[in-house]
Each structure stands twice: as C-alpha cells, then as structure tokens.
C-alpha cells in the first residue's frame, strides 16, 4: 500500500518538474528576444545621436535586434527538440 502513495507523489513531482521546465523555457525564449532588441535599439539611438541619423539607425537596429532574437530562439528550440 505505501508503494502506491509513493508512485502518486512521483507522478505529481514529475508533472511539477515538467511545468517548471516549460516555464523556464518560456522565460529563456522571452529574454532571448528582449535583450538583443533592447540592447541594439539603445546602441542604434546612441550611434544615431552621434552621427545625426537617429531614425535610420533606430529602424536598422530594430530589425537587427529582432533578427538576432529570433535566431537565438530558433537555436534554443532546435536544441530543445533534440
């Protein structure tokens, strides 16, 4: 009889670990997009103010930041799938 209780706890513990792992992956994916985007937008604004091309460098930095973020997400997901 005690073995059945332990199996129930193991199942619940495994389920909890699965949920926590999914949440960790979600946070990792979000940060993988946000950090390059924010960093490159900041850099684009800084360089734009120095060179007098704020709008152009802001737009370019947004696209580069999104590209870098989505590339990071792609690599994470490929690694998770394997």
N, C-alpha and C positions, 0 to 999 in steps of 0.2 A: 503494500500500500504506500509506503513512503516514496517508493520509486516513481509512482505516478505524479506525486506532488513535485518532485524534482524535475520531471520532464515538462510539466506545465511552466515552471519557473524558467527553465532553459528556453522554451519556446518564446515566452514573453521577453526574456533578456535578448534573444536573437532579434526579435521584432523591434525592440527598442534600439538595438545597435544598428539595424537597418535604417530606421528613421533618422537617427543621429548622423549616420554616414551620408544619407541623402541631403540632409540639411547642410552638412559640411561641404558637400559638392556644390550645392546651390550658392552658398556664400563665396566659395572659391571662384565660381563662374562669374558672379556679380562683381567681385573685386578685380577679376582679370579683365573686365571691360572698363570698369570705372577708373582704375588707377592710370592706365596708359592714356585714356581720354582726358582726364583732368590734368595730368602732367603735361601732355602735349599742347592742350589748349593754353595752359599757363605759359609754356615756352613760346608758343605762337604769338601770344599777346605781348610778351616781353620783347621778343625779336622785332615784332611789328612796330612797337613804340620806338625802338631804337632806329629802325630803318625807314619809318614812315609809311609802312604798308600794312597797317593793322588788320584791315578787313580781309585782304588777300591771305595773309599768313594765318589768320584765325580760321578761315574756311579750309585751307590746306591742312592745318594742324588737326582740325576736327576729323577730316577724312583719314588722315594717317593714324590718329588715335583710335578711331573705330576699326580700321583695318588691323592694327596691332592687337586690339582687344579681341576681335573675332578670331584672329589667328591663334591667340592664346587659348580661347575657349575651344576651338577645333582640336588643338593638340591635347587639351585636358580630356575632352570627350573621347577621342580616339584611344588614349591611354586607359580610360575607364572601361571602355568596351572590351578591350583585350583582356 
